[in-house]
């Protein structure tokens, strides 16, 4: 079965979503790691999984994905 649309359909876990949020705010990997109490290496691994899960390539696409979801949620509120 082929995926329709540009982005993957899998939903990020709570921890993954927190990482997405911090990256979208412009934090570097080290800053994200400090904020969630882990290492930079773990954050890099999370980002690889997140990119794959969502069908994204980089931080810019991830930030745009996050902002689009935030906008959708505000529209539904």
mmCIF file of the N, C-alpha and C atoms, coordinates in Angstrom:
data_MODEL
# 
_entry.id   MODEL 
# 
loop_
_atom_site.group_PDB 
_atom_site.id 
_atom_site.type_symbol 
_atom_site.label_atom_id 
_atom_site.label_alt_id 
_atom_site.label_comp_id 
_atom_site.label_asym_id 
_atom_site.label_entity_id 
_atom_site.label_seq_id 
_atom_site.pdbx_PDB_ins_code 
_atom_site.Cartn_x 
_atom_site.Cartn_y 
_atom_site.Cartn_z 
_atom_site.occupancy 
_atom_site.B_iso_or_equiv 
_atom_site.pdbx_formal_charge 
_atom_site.auth_seq_id 
_atom_site.auth_comp_id 
_atom_site.auth_asym_id 
_atom_site.auth_atom_id 
_atom_site.pdbx_PDB_model_num 
ATOM 1   N N  . UNK A 1 1  ? 0.839   -1.180 0.000  1.00 0.00 ? 1  UNK A N  1 
ATOM 2   C CA . UNK A 1 1  ? 0.000   0.000  0.000  1.00 0.00 ? 1  UNK A CA 1 
ATOM 3   C C  . UNK A 1 1  ? 0.884   1.243  0.000  1.00 0.00 ? 1  UNK A C  1 
ATOM 4   N N  . UNK A 1 2  ? 0.576   2.189  -0.857 1.00 0.00 ? 2  UNK A N  1 
ATOM 5   C CA . UNK A 1 2  ? 1.354   3.417  -0.963 1.00 0.00 ? 2  UNK A CA 1 
ATOM 6   C C  . UNK A 1 2  ? 0.838   4.465  -0.001 1.00 0.00 ? 2  UNK A C  1 
ATOM 7   N N  . UNK A 1 3  ? 1.780   5.274  0.524  1.00 0.00 ? 3  UNK A N  1 
ATOM 8   C CA . UNK A 1 3  ? 1.396   6.393  1.370  1.00 0.00 ? 3  UNK A CA 1 
ATOM 9   C C  . UNK A 1 3  ? 0.852   7.510  0.509  1.00 0.00 ? 3  UNK A C  1 
ATOM 10  N N  . UNK A 1 4  ? -0.214  8.123  0.947  1.00 0.00 ? 4  UNK A N  1 
ATOM 11  C CA . UNK A 1 4  ? -0.718  9.286  0.226  1.00 0.00 ? 4  UNK A CA 1 
ATOM 12  C C  . UNK A 1 4  ? -0.224  10.533 0.940  1.00 0.00 ? 4  UNK A C  1 
ATOM 13  N N  . UNK A 1 5  ? 0.136   11.543 0.194  1.00 0.00 ? 5  UNK A N  1 
ATOM 14  C CA . UNK A 1 5  ? 0.620   12.778 0.795  1.00 0.00 ? 5  UNK A CA 1 
ATOM 15  C C  . UNK A 1 5  ? 2.109   12.753 1.049  1.00 0.00 ? 5  UNK A C  1 
ATOM 16  N N  . UNK A 1 6  ? 2.643   13.871 1.456  1.00 0.00 ? 6  UNK A N  1 
ATOM 17  C CA . UNK A 1 6  ? 4.080   14.042 1.638  1.00 0.00 ? 6  UNK A CA 1 
ATOM 18  C C  . UNK A 1 6  ? 4.594   13.434 2.934  1.00 0.00 ? 6  UNK A C  1 
ATOM 19  N N  . UNK A 1 7  ? 3.805   13.523 3.996  1.00 0.00 ? 7  UNK A N  1 
ATOM 20  C CA . UNK A 1 7  ? 4.282   13.115 5.307  1.00 0.00 ? 7  UNK A CA 1 
ATOM 21  C C  . UNK A 1 7  ? 3.819   11.719 5.685  1.00 0.00 ? 7  UNK A C  1 
ATOM 22  N N  . UNK A 1 8  ? 4.597   11.068 6.539  1.00 0.00 ? 8  UNK A N  1 
ATOM 23  C CA . UNK A 1 8  ? 4.224   9.760  7.054  1.00 0.00 ? 8  UNK A CA 1 
ATOM 24  C C  . UNK A 1 8  ? 2.995   9.888  7.942  1.00 0.00 ? 8  UNK A C  1 
ATOM 25  N N  . UNK A 1 9  ? 2.427   8.753  8.288  1.00 0.00 ? 9  UNK A N  1 
ATOM 26  C CA . UNK A 1 9  ? 1.179   8.773  9.050  1.00 0.00 ? 9  UNK A CA 1 
ATOM 27  C C  . UNK A 1 9  ? 1.367   8.352  10.498 1.00 0.00 ? 9  UNK A C  1 
ATOM 28  N N  . UNK A 1 10 ? 2.567   7.964  10.877 1.00 0.00 ? 10 UNK A N  1 
ATOM 29  C CA . UNK A 1 10 ? 2.786   7.532  12.251 1.00 0.00 ? 10 UNK A CA 1 
ATOM 30  C C  . UNK A 1 10 ? 2.807   8.726  13.191 1.00 0.00 ? 10 UNK A C  1 
ATOM 31  N N  . UNK A 1 11 ? 2.311   8.530  14.385 1.00 0.00 ? 11 UNK A N  1 
ATOM 32  C CA . UNK A 1 11 ? 2.184   9.615  15.360 1.00 0.00 ? 11 UNK A CA 1 
ATOM 33  C C  . UNK A 1 11 ? 3.352   9.558  16.345 1.00 0.00 ? 11 UNK A C  1 
ATOM 34  N N  . UNK A 1 12 ? 3.983   10.713 16.615 1.00 0.00 ? 12 UNK A N  1 
ATOM 35  C CA . UNK A 1 12 ? 5.102   10.740 17.571 1.00 0.00 ? 12 UNK A CA 1 
ATOM 36  C C  . UNK A 1 12 ? 4.627   10.442 18.999 1.00 0.00 ? 12 UNK A C  1 
ATOM 37  N N  . UNK A 1 13 ? 5.513   9.803  19.772 1.00 0.00 ? 13 UNK A N  1 
ATOM 38  C CA . UNK A 1 13 ? 5.237   9.581  21.194 1.00 0.00 ? 13 UNK A CA 1 
ATOM 39  C C  . UNK A 1 13 ? 5.298   10.928 21.921 1.00 0.00 ? 13 UNK A C  1 
ATOM 40  N N  . UNK A 1 14 ? 4.917   10.933 23.196 1.00 0.00 ? 14 UNK A N  1 
ATOM 41  C CA . UNK A 1 14 ? 4.973   12.178 23.975 1.00 0.00 ? 14 UNK A CA 1 
ATOM 42  C C  . UNK A 1 14 ? 6.399   12.732 24.033 1.00 0.00 ? 14 UNK A C  1 
ATOM 43  N N  . UNK A 1 15 ? 7.359   11.858 24.270 1.00 0.00 ? 15 UNK A N  1 
ATOM 44  C CA . UNK A 1 15 ? 8.765   12.298 24.362 1.00 0.00 ? 15 UNK A CA 1 
ATOM 45  C C  . UNK A 1 15 ? 9.248   12.825 23.012 1.00 0.00 ? 15 UNK A C  1 
ATOM 46  N N  . UNK A 1 16 ? 8.908   12.116 21.938 1.00 0.00 ? 16 UNK A N  1 
ATOM 47  C CA . UNK A 1 16 ? 9.276   12.575 20.600 1.00 0.00 ? 16 UNK A CA 1 
ATOM 48  C C  . UNK A 1 16 ? 8.642   13.930 20.305 1.00 0.00 ? 16 UNK A C  1 
ATOM 49  N N  . UNK A 1 17 ? 7.382   14.090 20.707 1.00 0.00 ? 17 UNK A N  1 
ATOM 50  C CA . UNK A 1 17 ? 6.705   15.361 20.462 1.00 0.00 ? 17 UNK A CA 1 
ATOM 51  C C  . UNK A 1 17 ? 7.371   16.495 21.237 1.00 0.00 ? 17 UNK A C  1 
ATOM 52  N N  . UNK A 1 18 ? 7.831   16.213 22.449 1.00 0.00 ? 18 UNK A N  1 
ATOM 53  C CA . UNK A 1 18 ? 8.547   17.231 23.238 1.00 0.00 ? 18 UNK A CA 1 
ATOM 54  C C  . UNK A 1 18 ? 9.833   17.632 22.527 1.00 0.00 ? 18 UNK A C  1 
ATOM 55  N N  . UNK A 1 19 ? 10.547  16.673 21.971 1.00 0.00 ? 19 UNK A N  1 
ATOM 56  C CA . UNK A 1 19 ? 11.775  16.956 21.220 1.00 0.00 ? 19 UNK A CA 1 
ATOM 57  C C  . UNK A 1 19 ? 11.438  17.787 19.982 1.00 0.00 ? 19 UNK A C  1 
ATOM 58  N N  . UNK A 1 20 ? 10.382  17.420 19.279 1.00 0.00 ? 20 UNK A N  1 
ATOM 59  C CA . UNK A 1 20 ? 9.947   18.184 18.107 1.00 0.00 ? 20 UNK A CA 1 
ATOM 60  C C  . UNK A 1 20 ? 9.672   19.630 18.505 1.00 0.00 ? 20 UNK A C  1 
ATOM 61  N N  . UNK A 1 21 ? 8.960   19.807 19.601 1.00 0.00 ? 21 UNK A N  1 
ATOM 62  C CA . UNK A 1 21 ? 8.615   21.144 20.083 1.00 0.00 ? 21 UNK A CA 1 
ATOM 63  C C  . UNK A 1 21 ? 9.874   21.970 20.371 1.00 0.00 ? 21 UNK A C  1 
ATOM 64  N N  . UNK A 1 22 ? 10.838  21.384 21.053 1.00 0.00 ? 22 UNK A N  1 
ATOM 65  C CA . UNK A 1 22 ? 12.068  22.098 21.402 1.00 0.00 ? 22 UNK A CA 1 
ATOM 66  C C  . UNK A 1 22 ? 12.892  22.436 20.163 1.00 0.00 ? 22 UNK A C  1 
ATOM 67  N N  . UNK A 1 23 ? 12.967  21.508 19.227 1.00 0.00 ? 23 UNK A N  1 
ATOM 68  C CA . UNK A 1 23 ? 13.687  21.768 17.972 1.00 0.00 ? 23 UNK A CA 1 
ATOM 69  C C  . UNK A 1 23 ? 12.994  22.887 17.198 1.00 0.00 ? 23 UNK A C  1 
ATOM 70  N N  . UNK A 1 24 ? 11.662  22.855 17.162 1.00 0.00 ? 24 UNK A N  1 
ATOM 71  C CA . UNK A 1 24 ? 10.901  23.881 16.453 1.00 0.00 ? 24 UNK A CA 1 
ATOM 72  C C  . UNK A 1 24 ? 11.099  25.259 17.077 1.00 0.00 ? 24 UNK A C  1 
ATOM 73  N N  . UNK A 1 25 ? 11.385  25.287 18.373 1.00 0.00 ? 25 UNK A N  1 
ATOM 74  C CA . UNK A 1 25 ? 11.659  26.552 19.053 1.00 0.00 ? 25 UNK A CA 1 
ATOM 75  C C  . UNK A 1 25 ? 13.070  27.069 18.778 1.00 0.00 ? 25 UNK A C  1 
ATOM 76  N N  . UNK A 1 26 ? 13.863  26.259 18.078 1.00 0.00 ? 26 UNK A N  1 
ATOM 77  C CA . UNK A 1 26 ? 15.191  26.690 17.679 1.00 0.00 ? 26 UNK A CA 1 
ATOM 78  C C  . UNK A 1 26 ? 16.330  26.195 18.555 1.00 0.00 ? 26 UNK A C  1 
ATOM 79  N N  . UNK A 1 27 ? 16.049  25.285 19.486 1.00 0.00 ? 27 UNK A N  1 
ATOM 80  C CA . UNK A 1 27 ? 17.108  24.772 20.348 1.00 0.00 ? 27 UNK A CA 1 
ATOM 81  C C  . UNK A 1 27 ? 18.026  23.837 19.573 1.00 0.00 ? 27 UNK A C  1 
ATOM 82  N N  . UNK A 1 28 ? 19.292  23.869 19.930 1.00 0.00 ? 28 UNK A N  1 
ATOM 83  C CA . UNK A 1 28 ? 20.273  22.949 19.354 1.00 0.00 ? 28 UNK A CA 1 
ATOM 84  C C  . UNK A 1 28 ? 20.174  21.617 20.084 1.00 0.00 ? 28 UNK A C  1 
ATOM 85  N N  . UNK A 1 29 ? 20.763  20.573 19.512 1.00 0.00 ? 29 UNK A N  1 
ATOM 86  C CA . UNK A 1 29 ? 20.683  19.239 20.104 1.00 0.00 ? 29 UNK A CA 1 
ATOM 87  C C  . UNK A 1 29 ? 21.148  19.220 21.555 1.00 0.00 ? 29 UNK A C  1 
ATOM 88  N N  . UNK A 1 30 ? 22.230  19.908 21.854 1.00 0.00 ? 30 UNK A N  1 
ATOM 89  C CA . UNK A 1 30 ? 22.759  19.953 23.221 1.00 0.00 ? 30 UNK A CA 1 
ATOM 90  C C  . UNK A 1 30 ? 21.735  20.596 24.155 1.00 0.00 ? 30 UNK A C  1 
ATOM 91  N N  . UNK A 1 31 ? 21.091  21.657 23.702 1.00 0.00 ? 31 UNK A N  1 
ATOM 92  C CA . UNK A 1 31 ? 20.091  22.350 24.517 1.00 0.00 ? 31 UNK A CA 1 
ATOM 93  C C  . UNK A 1 31 ? 18.845  21.485 24.720 1.00 0.00 ? 31 UNK A C  1 
ATOM 94  N N  . UNK A 1 32 ? 18.449  20.762 23.681 1.00 0.00 ? 32 UNK A N  1 
ATOM 95  C CA . UNK A 1 32 ? 17.324  19.832 23.800 1.00 0.00 ? 32 UNK A CA 1 
ATOM 96  C C  . UNK A 1 32 ? 17.668  18.755 24.817 1.00 0.00 ? 32 UNK A C  1 
ATOM 97  N N  . UNK A 1 33 ? 18.872  18.211 24.719 1.00 0.00 ? 33 UNK A N  1 
ATOM 98  C CA . UNK A 1 33 ? 19.313  17.170 25.645 1.00 0.00 ? 33 UNK A CA 1 
ATOM 99  C C  . UNK A 1 33 ? 19.272  17.671 27.089 1.00 0.00 ? 33 UNK A C  1 
ATOM 100 N N  . UNK A 1 34 ? 19.759  18.867 27.323 1.00 0.00 ? 34 UNK A N  1 
ATOM 101 C CA . UNK A 1 34 ? 19.734  19.444 28.667 1.00 0.00 ? 34 UNK A CA 1 
ATOM 102 C C  . UNK A 1 34 ? 18.301  19.624 29.160 1.00 0.00 ? 34 UNK A C  1 
ATOM 103 N N  . UNK A 1 35 ? 17.421  20.054 28.275 1.00 0.00 ? 35 UNK A N  1 
ATOM 104 C CA . UNK A 1 35 ? 16.030  20.323 28.647 1.00 0.00 ? 35 UNK A CA 1 
ATOM 105 C C  . UNK A 1 35 ? 15.273  19.055 29.034 1.00 0.00 ? 35 UNK A C  1 
ATOM 106 N N  . UNK A 1 36 ? 15.600  17.937 28.389 1.00 0.00 ? 36 UNK A N  1 
ATOM 107 C CA . UNK A 1 36 ? 14.865  16.701 28.686 1.00 0.00 ? 36 UNK A CA 1 
ATOM 108 C C  . UNK A 1 36 ? 15.673  15.723 29.544 1.00 0.00 ? 36 UNK A C  1 
ATOM 109 N N  . UNK A 1 37 ? 16.881  16.129 29.933 1.00 0.00 ? 37 UNK A N  1 
ATOM 110 C CA . UNK A 1 37 ? 17.664  15.313 30.843 1.00 0.00 ? 37 UNK A CA 1 
ATOM 111 C C  . UNK A 1 37 ? 18.285  14.077 30.219 1.00 0.00 ? 37 UNK A C  1 
ATOM 112 N N  . UNK A 1 38 ? 18.873  14.251 29.041 1.00 0.00 ? 38 UNK A N  1 
ATOM 113 C CA . UNK A 1 38 ? 19.539  13.132 28.368 1.00 0.00 ? 38 UNK A CA 1 
ATOM 114 C C  . UNK A 1 38 ? 20.798  13.649 27.679 1.00 0.00 ? 38 UNK A C  1 
ATOM 115 N N  . UNK A 1 39 ? 21.345  12.837 26.792 1.00 0.00 ? 39 UNK A N  1 
ATOM 116 C CA . UNK A 1 39 ? 22.570  13.230 26.096 1.00 0.00 ? 39 UNK A CA 1 
ATOM 117 C C  . UNK A 1 39 ? 22.266  13.693 24.677 1.00 0.00 ? 39 UNK A C  1 
ATOM 118 N N  . UNK A 1 40 ? 23.210  14.409 24.116 1.00 0.00 ? 40 UNK A N  1 
ATOM 119 C CA . UNK A 1 40 ? 23.075  14.877 22.736 1.00 0.00 ? 40 UNK A CA 1 
ATOM 120 C C  . UNK A 1 40 ? 22.963  13.690 21.778 1.00 0.00 ? 40 UNK A C  1 
ATOM 121 N N  . UNK A 1 41 ? 23.701  12.630 22.057 1.00 0.00 ? 41 UNK A N  1 
ATOM 122 C CA . UNK A 1 41 ? 23.656  11.430 21.206 1.00 0.00 ? 41 UNK A CA 1 
ATOM 123 C C  . UNK A 1 41 ? 22.242  10.839 21.170 1.00 0.00 ? 41 UNK A C  1 
ATOM 124 N N  . UNK A 1 42 ? 21.585  10.779 22.320 1.00 0.00 ? 42 UNK A N  1 
ATOM 125 C CA . UNK A 1 42 ? 20.224  10.254 22.387 1.00 0.00 ? 42 UNK A CA 1 
ATOM 126 C C  . UNK A 1 42 ? 19.273  11.146 21.586 1.00 0.00 ? 42 UNK A C  1 
ATOM 127 N N  . UNK A 1 43 ? 19.449  12.455 21.670 1.00 0.00 ? 43 UNK A N  1 
ATOM 128 C CA . UNK A 1 43 ? 18.607  13.384 20.906 1.00 0.00 ? 43 UNK A CA 1 
ATOM 129 C C  . UNK A 1 43 ? 18.804  13.157 19.413 1.00 0.00 ? 43 UNK A C  1 
ATOM 130 N N  . UNK A 1 44 ? 20.040  12.974 18.973 1.00 0.00 ? 44 UNK A N  1 
ATOM 131 C CA . UNK A 1 44 ? 20.303  12.706 17.551 1.00 0.00 ? 44 UNK A CA 1 
ATOM 132 C C  . UNK A 1 44 ? 19.592  11.430 17.105 1.00 0.00 ? 44 UNK A C  1 
ATOM 133 N N  . UNK A 1 45 ? 19.624  10.408 17.949 1.00 0.00 ? 45 UNK A N  1 
ATOM 134 C CA . UNK A 1 45 ? 18.927  9.157  17.615 1.00 0.00 ? 45 UNK A CA 1 
ATOM 135 C C  . UNK A 1 45 ? 17.423  9.374  17.536 1.00 0.00 ? 45 UNK A C  1 
ATOM 136 N N  . UNK A 1 46 ? 16.888  10.103 18.490 1.00 0.00 ? 46 UNK A N  1 
ATOM 137 C CA . UNK A 1 46 ? 15.451  10.421 18.456 1.00 0.00 ? 46 UNK A CA 1 
ATOM 138 C C  . UNK A 1 46 ? 15.104  11.149 17.161 1.00 0.00 ? 46 UNK A C  1 
ATOM 139 N N  . UNK A 1 47 ? 15.917  12.126 16.775 1.00 0.00 ? 47 UNK A N  1 
ATOM 140 C CA . UNK A 1 47 ? 15.623  12.889 15.567 1.00 0.00 ? 47 UNK A CA 1 
ATOM 141 C C  . UNK A 1 47 ? 15.631  12.005 14.330 1.00 0.00 ? 47 UNK A C  1 
ATOM 142 N N  . UNK A 1 48 ? 16.546  11.051 14.250 1.00 0.00 ? 48 UNK A N  1 
ATOM 143 C CA . UNK A 1 48 ? 16.553  10.118 13.112 1.00 0.00 ? 48 UNK A CA 1 
ATOM 144 C C  . UNK A 1 48 ? 15.243  9.331  13.058 1.00 0.00 ? 48 UNK A C  1 
ATOM 145 N N  . UNK A 1 49 ? 14.801  8.851  14.211 1.00 0.00 ? 49 UNK A N  1 
ATOM 146 C CA . UNK A 1 49 ? 13.555  8.095  14.282 1.00 0.00 ? 49 UNK A CA 1 
ATOM 147 C C  . UNK A 1 49 ? 12.363  8.980  13.916 1.00 0.00 ? 49 UNK A C  1 
ATOM 148 N N  . UNK A 1 50 ? 12.357  10.205 14.439 1.00 0.00 ? 50 UNK A N  1 
ATOM 149 C CA . UNK A 1 50 ? 11.264  11.140 14.167 1.00 0.00 ? 50 UNK A CA 1 
ATOM 150 C C  . UNK A 1 50 ? 11.201  11.468 12.678 1.00 0.00 ? 50 UNK A C  1 
ATOM 151 N N  . UNK A 1 51 ? 12.348  11.780 12.077 1.00 0.00 ? 51 UNK A N  1 
ATOM 152 C CA . UNK A 1 51 ? 12.367  12.089 10.638 1.00 0.00 ? 51 UNK A CA 1 
ATOM 153 C C  . UNK A 1 51 ? 11.800  10.922 9.829  1.00 0.00 ? 51 UNK A C  1 
ATOM 154 N N  . UNK A 1 52 ? 12.225  9.721  10.185 1.00 0.00 ? 52 UNK A N  1 
ATOM 155 C CA . UNK A 1 52 ? 11.755  8.533  9.472  1.00 0.00 ? 52 UNK A CA 1 
ATOM 156 C C  . UNK A 1 52 ? 10.260  8.328  9.692  1.00 0.00 ? 52 UNK A C  1 
ATOM 157 N N  . UNK A 1 53 ? 9.820   8.458  10.921 1.00 0.00 ? 53 UNK A N  1 
ATOM 158 C CA . UNK A 1 53 ? 8.425   8.250  11.284 1.00 0.00 ? 53 UNK A CA 1 
ATOM 159 C C  . UNK A 1 53 ? 7.510   9.230  10.556 1.00 0.00 ? 53 UNK A C  1 
ATOM 160 N N  . UNK A 1 54 ? 7.956   10.478 10.422 1.00 0.00 ? 54 UNK A N  1 
ATOM 161 C CA . UNK A 1 54 ? 7.107   11.519 9.829  1.00 0.00 ? 54 UNK A CA 1 
ATOM 162 C C  . UNK A 1 54 ? 7.387   11.753 8.348  1.00 0.00 ? 54 UNK A C  1 
ATOM 163 N N  . UNK A 1 55 ? 8.400   11.084 7.812  1.00 0.00 ? 55 UNK A N  1 
ATOM 164 C CA . UNK A 1 55 ? 8.733   11.267 6.403  1.00 0.00 ? 55 UNK A CA 1 
ATOM 165 C C  . UNK A 1 55 ? 9.378   12.608 6.127  1.00 0.00 ? 55 UNK A C  1 
ATOM 166 N N  . UNK A 1 56 ? 10.194  13.079 7.062  1.00 0.00 ? 56 UNK A N  1 
ATOM 167 C CA . UNK A 1 56 ? 10.855  14.384 6.941  1.00 0.00 ? 56 UNK A CA 1 
ATOM 168 C C  . UNK A 1 56 ? 12.352  14.191 6.723  1.00 0.00 ? 56 UNK A C  1 
ATOM 169 N N  . UNK A 1 57 ? 13.011  15.279 6.292  1.00 0.00 ? 57 UNK A N  1 
ATOM 170 C CA . UNK A 1 57 ? 14.437  15.209 5.998  1.00 0.00 ? 57 UNK A CA 1 
ATOM 171 C C  . UNK A 1 57 ? 15.315  16.004 6.950  1.00 0.00 ? 57 UNK A C  1 
ATOM 172 N N  . UNK A 1 58 ? 14.786  17.078 7.555  1.00 0.00 ? 58 UNK A N  1 
ATOM 173 C CA . UNK A 1 58 ? 15.660  17.946 8.356  1.00 0.00 ? 58 UNK A CA 1 
ATOM 174 C C  . UNK A 1 58 ? 14.868  18.764 9.369  1.00 0.00 ? 58 UNK A C  1 
ATOM 175 N N  . UNK A 1 59 ? 15.604  19.579 10.138 1.00 0.00 ? 59 UNK A N  1 
ATOM 176 C CA . UNK A 1 59 ? 15.016  20.388 11.202 1.00 0.00 ? 59 UNK A CA 1 
ATOM 177 C C  . UNK A 1 59 ? 14.013  21.409 10.674 1.00 0.00 ? 59 UNK A C  1 
ATOM 178 N N  . UNK A 1 60 ? 14.285  21.960 9.511  1.00 0.00 ? 60 UNK A N  1 
ATOM 179 C CA . UNK A 1 60 ? 13.383  22.965 8.943  1.00 0.00 ? 60 UNK A CA 1 
ATOM 180 C C  . UNK A 1 60 ? 12.026  22.318 8.650  1.00 0.00 ? 60 UNK A C  1 
ATOM 181 N N  . UNK A 1 61 ? 12.041  21.164 7.992  1.00 0.00 ? 61 UNK A N  1 
ATOM 182 C CA . UNK A 1 61 ? 10.791  20.458 7.716  1.00 0.00 ? 61 UNK A CA 1 
ATOM 183 C C  . UNK A 1 61 ? 10.090  20.071 9.014  1.00 0.00 ? 61 UNK A C  1 
ATOM 184 N N  . UNK A 1 62 ? 10.868  19.678 10.012 1.00 0.00 ? 62 UNK A N  1 
ATOM 185 C CA . UNK A 1 62 ? 10.300  19.307 11.300 1.00 0.00 ? 62 UNK A CA 1 
ATOM 186 C C  . UNK A 1 62 ? 9.611   20.506 11.958 1.00 0.00 ? 62 UNK A C  1 
ATOM 187 N N  . UNK A 1 63 ? 10.252  21.662 11.910 1.00 0.00 ? 63 UNK A N  1 
ATOM 188 C CA . UNK A 1 63 ? 9.653   22.880 12.474 1.00 0.00 ? 63 UNK A CA 1 
ATOM 189 C C  . UNK A 1 63 ? 8.381   23.258 11.724 1.00 0.00 ? 63 UNK A C  1 
ATOM 190 N N  . UNK A 1 64 ? 8.391   23.116 10.416 1.00 0.00 ? 64 UNK A N  1 
ATOM 191 C CA . UNK A 1 64 ? 7.193   23.411 9.627  1.00 0.00 ? 64 UNK A CA 1 
ATOM 192 C C  . UNK A 1 64 ? 6.070   22.427 9.946  1.00 0.00 ? 64 UNK A C  1 
ATOM 193 N N  . UNK A 1 65 ? 6.412   21.161 10.106 1.00 0.00 ? 65 UNK A N  1 
ATOM 194 C CA . UNK A 1 65 ? 5.429   20.143 10.492 1.00 0.00 ? 65 UNK A CA 1 
ATOM 195 C C  . UNK A 1 65 ? 4.798   20.515 11.829 1.00 0.00 ? 65 UNK A C  1 
ATOM 196 N N  . UNK A 1 66 ? 5.635   20.893 12.791 1.00 0.00 ? 66 UNK A N  1 
ATOM 197 C CA . UNK A 1 66 ? 5.157   21.266 14.122 1.00 0.00 ? 66 UNK A CA 1 
ATOM 198 C C  . UNK A 1 66 ? 4.231   22.482 14.060 1.00 0.00 ? 66 UNK A C  1 
ATOM 199 N N  . UNK A 1 67 ? 4.646   23.508 13.334 1.00 0.00 ? 67 UNK A N  1 
ATOM 200 C CA . UNK A 1 67 ? 3.841   24.727 13.228 1.00 0.00 ? 67 UNK A CA 1 
ATOM 201 C C  . UNK A 1 67 ? 2.503   24.453 12.553 1.00 0.00 ? 67 UNK A C  1 
ATOM 202 N N  . UNK A 1 68 ? 2.492   23.605 11.538 1.00 0.00 ? 68 UNK A N  1 
ATOM 203 C CA . UNK A 1 68 ? 1.237   23.252 10.860 1.00 0.00 ? 68 UNK A CA 1 
ATOM 204 C C  . UNK A 1 68 ? 0.284   22.567 11.838 1.00 0.00 ? 68 UNK A C  1 
ATOM 205 N N  . UNK A 1 69 ? 0.795   21.672 12.681 1.00 0.00 ? 69 UNK A N  1 
ATOM 206 C CA . UNK A 1 69 ? -0.040  20.984 13.665 1.00 0.00 ? 69 UNK A CA 1 
ATOM 207 C C  . UNK A 1 69 ? -0.538  21.957 14.716 1.00 0.00 ? 69 UNK A C  1 
ATOM 208 N N  . UNK A 1 70 ? 0.314   22.872 15.148 1.00 0.00 ? 70 UNK A N  1 
ATOM 209 C CA . UNK A 1 70 ? -0.102  23.887 16.134 1.00 0.00 ? 70 UNK A CA 1 
ATOM 210 C C  . UNK A 1 70 ? -1.219  24.749 15.570 1.00 0.00 ? 70 UNK A C  1 
ATOM 211 N N  . UNK A 1 71 ? -1.066  25.152 14.319 1.00 0.00 ? 71 UNK A N  1 
ATOM 212 C CA . UNK A 1 71 ? -2.075  25.980 13.656 1.00 0.00 ? 71 UNK A CA 1 
ATOM 213 C C  . UNK A 1 71 ? -3.397  25.233 13.559 1.00 0.00 ? 71 UNK A C  1 
ATOM 214 N N  . UNK A 1 72 ? -3.327  23.946 13.198 1.00 0.00 ? 72 UNK A N  1 
ATOM 215 C CA . UNK A 1 72 ? -4.541  23.119 13.106 1.00 0.00 ? 72 UNK A CA 1 
ATOM 216 C C  . UNK A 1 72 ? -5.236  23.022 14.454 1.00 0.00 ? 72 UNK A C  1 
ATOM 217 N N  . UNK A 1 73 ? -4.453  22.834 15.537 1.00 0.00 ? 73 UNK A N  1 
ATOM 218 C CA . UNK A 1 73 ? -5.023  22.716 16.874 1.00 0.00 ? 73 UNK A CA 1 
ATOM 219 C C  . UNK A 1 73 ? -5.671  24.018 17.312 1.00 0.00 ? 73 UNK A C  1 
ATOM 220 N N  . UNK A 1 74 ? -5.070  25.147 16.981 1.00 0.00 ? 74 UNK A N  1 
ATOM 221 C CA . UNK A 1 74 ? -5.634  26.439 17.333 1.00 0.00 ? 74 UNK A CA 1 
ATOM 222 C C  . UNK A 1 74 ? -6.940  26.673 16.582 1.00 0.00 ? 74 UNK A C  1 
ATOM 223 N N  . UNK A 1 75 ? -6.998  26.213 15.352 1.00 0.00 ? 75 UNK A N  1 
ATOM 224 C CA . UNK A 1 75 ? -8.212  26.359 14.544 1.00 0.00 ? 75 UNK A CA 1 
ATOM 225 C C  . UNK A 1 75 ? -9.365  25.526 15.080 1.00 0.00 ? 75 UNK A C  1 
ATOM 226 N N  . UNK A 1 76 ? -9.028  24.408 15.751 1.00 0.00 ? 76 UNK A N  1 
ATOM 227 C CA . UNK A 1 76 ? -10.059 23.521 16.306 1.00 0.00 ? 76 UNK A CA 1 
ATOM 228 C C  . UNK A 1 76 ? -10.464 23.930 17.716 1.00 0.00 ? 76 UNK A C  1 
ATOM 229 N N  . UNK A 1 77 ? -9.745  24.847 18.323 1.00 0.00 ? 77 UNK A N  1 
ATOM 230 C CA . UNK A 1 77 ? -10.040 25.233 19.713 1.00 0.00 ? 77 UNK A CA 1 
ATOM 231 C C  . UNK A 1 77 ? -11.197 26.193 19.803 1.00 0.00 ? 77 UNK A C  1 
# 
